[in-house]
């Protein structure tokens, strides 16, 4: 598969057991990914924005 078809990824944050990263898909869509031990959550932009809103409410 050519590099054009591979998503471009960027690590957002990382701890010993968790990581958050984003991918710019070949069609230009951005997806976000949370890896927590053996679970990975995938978010589209709108879902990610809502998740961040929830996370901010949790840490108040």
N, CA, C and O atoms as a Tinker XYZ file with bonds, in Angstrom:
   240  protein
     1  N      0.854000   -1.171000    0.000000    73     2
     2  CA     0.000000    0.000000    0.000000    64     1     3
     3  C      0.899000    1.233000    0.000000    63     2     4     5
     4  O      1.923000    1.260000    0.683000    81     3
     5  N      0.519000    2.245000   -0.760000    73     3     6
     6  CA     1.344000    3.434000   -0.858000    64     5     7
     7  C      1.163000    4.313000    0.372000    63     6     8     9
     8  O      0.168000    4.202000    1.088000    81     7
     9  N      2.147000    5.196000    0.610000    73     7    10
    10  CA     2.077000    6.120000    1.738000    64     9    11
    11  C      0.882000    7.055000    1.628000    63    10    12    13
    12  O      0.382000    7.538000    2.644000    81    11
    13  N      0.412000    7.320000    0.401000    73    11    14
    14  CA    -0.747000    8.195000    0.199000    64    13    15
    15  C     -1.999000    7.615000    0.832000    63    14    16    17
    16  O     -2.893000    8.366000    1.224000    81    15
    17  N     -2.082000    6.308000    0.940000    73    15    18
    18  CA    -3.268000    5.648000    1.469000    64    17    19
    19  C     -3.191000    5.440000    2.986000    63    18    20    21
    20  O     -4.186000    5.063000    3.606000    81    19
    21  N     -2.041000    5.678000    3.580000    73    19    22
    22  CA    -1.867000    5.503000    5.017000    64    21    23
    23  C     -2.255000    6.775000    5.750000    63    22    24    25
    24  O     -1.908000    7.866000    5.297000    81    23
    25  N     -2.970000    6.672000    6.881000    73    23    26
    26  CA    -3.284000    7.873000    7.649000    64    25    27
    27  C     -2.011000    8.466000    8.250000    63    26    28    29
    28  O     -1.072000    7.745000    8.585000    81    27
    29  N     -1.999000    9.779000    8.378000    73    27    30
    30  CA    -0.896000   10.471000    9.028000    64    29    31
    31  C     -1.260000   10.590000   10.501000    63    30    32    33
    32  O     -2.284000   11.187000   10.833000    81    31
    33  N     -0.440000   10.033000   11.393000    73    31    34
    34  CA    -0.778000   10.002000   12.811000    64    33    35
    35  C      0.107000   10.948000   13.614000    63    34    36    37
    36  O      1.233000   11.264000   13.230000    81    35
    37  N     -0.447000   11.388000   14.746000    73    35    38
    38  CA     0.269000   12.272000   15.661000    64    37    39
    39  C     -0.105000   11.880000   17.089000    63    38    40    41
    40  O     -1.287000   11.796000   17.423000    81    39
    41  N      0.895000   11.642000   17.925000    73    39    42
    42  CA     0.666000   11.338000   19.325000    64    41    43
    43  C      0.269000   12.622000   20.044000    63    42    44    45
    44  O      0.970000   13.629000   19.934000    81    43
    45  N     -0.836000   12.605000   20.776000    73    43    46
    46  CA    -1.311000   13.774000   21.515000    64    45    47
    47  C     -0.759000   13.753000   22.936000    63    46    48    49
    48  O     -0.218000   14.751000   23.413000    81    47
    49  N     -0.899000   12.602000   23.613000    73    47    50
    50  CA    -0.426000   12.460000   24.994000    64    49    51
    51  C     -0.223000   10.981000   25.285000    63    50    52    53
    52  O     -0.821000   10.109000   24.655000    81    51
    53  N      0.657000   10.725000   26.280000    73    51    54
    54  CA     0.969000    9.332000   26.581000    64    53    55
    55  C      1.423000    9.213000   28.035000    63    54    56    57
    56  O      2.151000   10.063000   28.546000    81    55
    57  N      0.972000    8.130000   28.694000    73    55    58
    58  CA     1.480000    7.746000   30.005000    64    57    59
    59  C      2.030000    6.334000   29.856000    63    58    60    61
    60  O      2.155000    5.830000   28.740000    81    59
    61  N      2.358000    5.697000   30.971000    73    59    62
    62  CA     2.875000    4.333000   30.895000    64    61    63
    63  C      1.877000    3.345000   30.301000    63    62    64    65
    64  O      2.277000    2.398000   29.623000    81    63
    65  N      0.575000    3.554000   30.548000    73    63    66
    66  CA    -0.414000    2.579000   30.078000    64    65    67
    67  C     -1.484000    3.156000   29.165000    63    66    68    69
    68  O     -2.276000    2.397000   28.607000    81    67
    69  N     -1.537000    4.474000   28.993000    73    67    70
    70  CA    -2.562000    5.099000   28.156000    64    69    71
    71  C     -1.921000    5.963000   27.088000    63    70    72    73
    72  O     -0.825000    6.491000   27.273000    81    71
    73  N     -2.613000    6.101000   25.973000    73    71    74
    74  CA    -2.154000    7.045000   24.961000    64    73    75
    75  C     -3.346000    7.588000   24.184000    63    74    76    77
    76  O     -4.379000    6.934000   24.040000    81    75
    77  N     -3.167000    8.792000   23.696000    73    75    78
    78  CA    -4.169000    9.435000   22.846000    64    77    79
    79  C     -3.447000    9.894000   21.595000    63    78    80    81
    80  O     -2.377000   10.499000   21.668000    81    79
    81  N     -4.040000    9.604000   20.445000    73    79    82
    82  CA    -3.428000   10.019000   19.187000    64    81    83
    83  C     -4.502000   10.342000   18.173000    63    82    84    85
    84  O     -5.652000    9.924000   18.302000    81    83
    85  N     -4.107000   11.091000   17.164000    73    83    86
    86  CA    -5.057000   11.447000   16.111000    64    85    87
    87  C     -4.507000   10.999000   14.770000    63    86    88    89
    88  O     -3.300000   10.854000   14.578000    81    87
    89  N     -5.420000   10.790000   13.866000    73    87    90
    90  CA    -5.041000   10.358000   12.521000    64    89    91
    91  C     -5.771000   11.218000   11.502000    63    90    92    93
    92  O     -6.978000   11.438000   11.608000    81    91
    93  N     -5.036000   11.694000   10.524000    73    91    94
    94  CA    -5.640000   12.369000    9.380000    64    93    95
    95  C     -5.743000   11.308000    8.293000    63    94    96    97
    96  O     -4.743000   10.854000    7.737000    81    95
    97  N     -6.980000   10.930000    8.012000    73    95    98
    98  CA    -7.235000    9.872000    7.043000    64    97    99
    99  C     -6.966000   10.370000    5.622000    63    98   100   101
   100  O     -6.951000   11.579000    5.388000    81    99
   101  N     -6.754000    9.457000    4.673000    73    99   102
   102  CA    -6.489000    9.862000    3.287000    64   101   103
   103  C     -7.558000   10.773000    2.681000    63   102   104   105
   104  O     -7.266000   11.569000    1.789000    81   103
   105  N     -8.804000   10.653000    3.170000    73   103   106
   106  CA    -9.873000   11.510000    2.655000    64   105   107
   107  C     -9.939000   12.861000    3.371000    63   106   108   109
   108  O    -10.820000   13.673000    3.089000    81   107
   109  N     -8.998000   13.099000    4.306000    73   107   110
   110  CA    -8.935000   14.372000    5.018000    64   109   111
   111  C     -9.664000   14.380000    6.351000    63   110   112   113
   112  O     -9.525000   15.326000    7.126000    81   111
   113  N    -10.443000   13.333000    6.629000    73   111   114
   114  CA   -11.165000   13.282000    7.906000    64   113   115
   115  C    -10.185000   13.018000    9.038000    63   114   116   117
   116  O     -9.237000   12.250000    8.878000    81   115
   117  N    -10.413000   13.658000   10.187000    73   115   118
   118  CA    -9.567000   13.463000   11.362000    64   117   119
   119  C    -10.299000   12.557000   12.339000    63   118   120   121
   120  O    -11.470000   12.780000   12.648000    81   119
   121  N     -9.608000   11.538000   12.822000    73   119   122
   122  CA   -10.152000   10.662000   13.846000    64   121   123
   123  C     -9.222000   10.688000   15.049000    63   122   124   125
   124  O     -8.019000   10.911000   14.920000    81   123
   125  N     -9.802000   10.455000   16.221000    73   123   126
   126  CA    -9.047000   10.450000   17.474000    64   125   127
   127  C     -9.160000    9.076000   18.096000    63   126   128   129
   128  O    -10.172000    8.392000   17.937000    81   127
   129  N     -8.108000    8.669000   18.812000    73   127   130
   130  CA    -8.034000    7.324000   19.356000    64   129   131
   131  C     -7.465000    7.373000   20.765000    63   130   132   133
   132  O     -6.433000    7.999000   21.006000    81   131
   133  N     -8.149000    6.706000   21.698000    73   131   134
   134  CA    -7.660000    6.544000   23.061000    64   133   135
   135  C     -7.338000    5.075000   23.270000    63   134   136   137
   136  O     -8.204000    4.216000   23.105000    81   135
   137  N     -6.107000    4.789000   23.628000    73   135   138
   138  CA    -5.707000    3.413000   23.923000    64   137   139
   139  C     -5.507000    3.315000   25.428000    63   138   140   141
   140  O     -4.665000    4.003000   26.005000    81   139
   141  N     -6.306000    2.439000   26.057000    73   139   142
   142  CA    -6.273000    2.252000   27.502000    64   141   143
   143  C     -6.144000    0.764000   27.775000    63   142   144   145
   144  O     -7.121000    0.018000   27.706000    81   143
   145  N     -4.932000    0.344000   28.086000    73   143   146
   146  CA    -4.628000   -1.076000   28.249000    64   145   147
   147  C     -5.064000   -1.830000   27.004000    63   146   148   149
   148  O     -4.530000   -1.578000   25.924000    81   147
   149  N     -6.019000   -2.748000   27.121000    73   147   150
   150  CA    -6.419000   -3.548000   25.950000    64   149   151
   151  C     -7.679000   -3.015000   25.275000    63   150   152   153
   152  O     -8.306000   -3.731000   24.494000    81   151
   153  N     -8.060000   -1.773000   25.562000    73   151   154
   154  CA    -9.244000   -1.156000   24.965000    64   153   155
   155  C     -8.819000    0.055000   24.153000    63   154   156   157
   156  O     -8.025000    0.873000   24.618000    81   155
   157  N     -9.342000    0.171000   22.950000    73   155   158
   158  CA    -9.116000    1.361000   22.133000    64   157   159
   159  C    -10.466000    1.947000   21.766000    63   158   160   161
   160  O    -11.341000    1.249000   21.254000    81   159
   161  N    -10.628000    3.250000   22.036000    73   159   162
   162  CA   -11.836000    3.973000   21.663000    64   161   163
   163  C    -11.518000    4.842000   20.460000    63   162   164   165
   164  O    -10.480000    5.503000   20.420000    81   163
   165  N    -12.407000    4.841000   19.483000    73   163   166
   166  CA   -12.228000    5.616000   18.258000    64   165   167
   167  C    -13.305000    6.692000   18.190000    63   166   168   169
   168  O    -14.477000    6.412000   18.441000    81   167
   169  N    -12.917000    7.922000   17.850000    73   167   170
   170  CA   -13.846000    9.045000   17.808000    64   169   171
   171  C    -13.715000    9.801000   16.492000    63   170   172   173
   172  O    -12.607000   10.012000   16.001000    81   171
   173  N    -14.839000   10.205000   15.927000    73   171   174
   174  CA   -14.828000   11.201000   14.866000    64   173   175
   175  C    -14.745000   12.574000   15.538000    63   174   176   177
   176  O    -14.904000   12.666000   16.755000    81   175
   177  N    -14.505000   13.617000   14.790000    73   175   178
   178  CA   -14.276000   14.945000   15.358000    64   177   179
   179  C    -15.401000   15.383000   16.305000    63   178   180   181
   180  O    -15.122000   15.862000   17.405000    81   179
   181  N    -16.654000   15.229000   15.898000    73   179   182
   182  CA   -17.775000   15.667000   16.723000    64   181   183
   183  C    -17.836000   14.888000   18.036000    63   182   184   185
   184  O    -18.131000   15.450000   19.091000    81   183
   185  N    -17.556000   13.595000   17.956000    73   183   186
   186  CA   -17.551000   12.757000   19.154000    64   185   187
   187  C    -16.399000   13.138000   20.079000    63   186   188   189
   188  O    -16.565000   13.162000   21.299000    81   187
   189  N    -15.241000   13.434000   19.511000    73   187   190
   190  CA   -14.076000   13.830000   20.291000    64   189   191
   191  C    -14.361000   15.132000   21.036000    63   190   192   193
   192  O    -14.035000   15.261000   22.216000    81   191
   193  N    -14.967000   16.090000   20.347000    73   191   194
   194  CA   -15.303000   17.365000   20.975000    64   193   195
   195  C    -16.234000   17.147000   22.170000    63   194   196   197
   196  O    -16.060000   17.767000   23.219000    81   195
   197  N    -17.217000   16.268000   22.006000    73   195   198
   198  CA   -18.136000   15.984000   23.103000    64   197   199
   199  C    -17.433000   15.247000   24.237000    63   198   200   201
   200  O    -17.706000   15.517000   25.406000    81   199
   201  N    -16.536000   14.324000   23.912000    73   199   202
   202  CA   -15.768000   13.619000   24.938000    64   201   203
   203  C    -14.919000   14.598000   25.748000    63   202   204   205
   204  O    -14.856000   14.491000   26.973000    81   203
   205  N    -14.269000   15.547000   25.081000    73   203   206
   206  CA   -13.458000   16.538000   25.793000    64   205   207
   207  C    -14.331000   17.394000   26.710000    63   206   208   209
   208  O    -13.913000   17.747000   27.812000    81   207
   209  N    -15.523000   17.723000   26.266000    73   207   210
   210  CA   -16.457000   18.477000   27.099000    64   209   211
   211  C    -16.790000   17.679000   28.361000    63   210   212   213
   212  O    -16.789000   18.228000   29.463000    81   211
   213  N    -17.073000   16.390000   28.200000    73   211   214
   214  CA   -17.340000   15.517000   29.339000    64   213   215
   215  C    -16.132000   15.446000   30.275000    63   214   216   217
   216  O    -16.290000   15.556000   31.491000    81   215
   217  N    -14.946000   15.266000   29.733000    73   215   218
   218  CA   -13.740000   15.169000   30.540000    64   217   219
   219  C    -13.510000   16.441000   31.356000    63   218   220   221
   220  O    -13.100000   16.369000   32.514000    81   219
   221  N    -13.769000   17.587000   30.768000    73   219   222
   222  CA   -13.616000   18.850000   31.492000    64   221   223
   223  C    -14.610000   18.937000   32.654000    63   222   224   225
   224  O    -14.272000   19.455000   33.718000    81   223
   225  N    -15.819000   18.439000   32.459000    73   223   226
   226  CA   -16.804000   18.433000   33.539000    64   225   227
   227  C    -16.390000   17.495000   34.670000    63   226   228   229
   228  O    -16.683000   17.758000   35.836000    81   227
   229  N    -15.714000   16.409000   34.329000    73   227   230
   230  CA   -15.279000   15.453000   35.338000    64   229   231
   231  C    -14.187000   15.984000   36.258000    63   230   232   233
   232  O    -14.100000   15.578000   37.417000    81   231
   233  N    -13.354000   16.889000   35.750000    73   231   234
   234  CA   -12.220000   17.371000   36.544000    64   233   235
   235  C    -12.496000   18.693000   37.246000    63   234   236   237
   236  O    -11.583000   19.276000   37.831000    81   235
   237  N    -13.716000   19.173000   37.202000    73   235   238
   238  CA   -14.064000   20.413000   37.908000    64   237   239
   239  C    -14.101000   20.187000   39.386000    63   238   240
   240  O    -14.376000   21.116000   40.146000    81   239
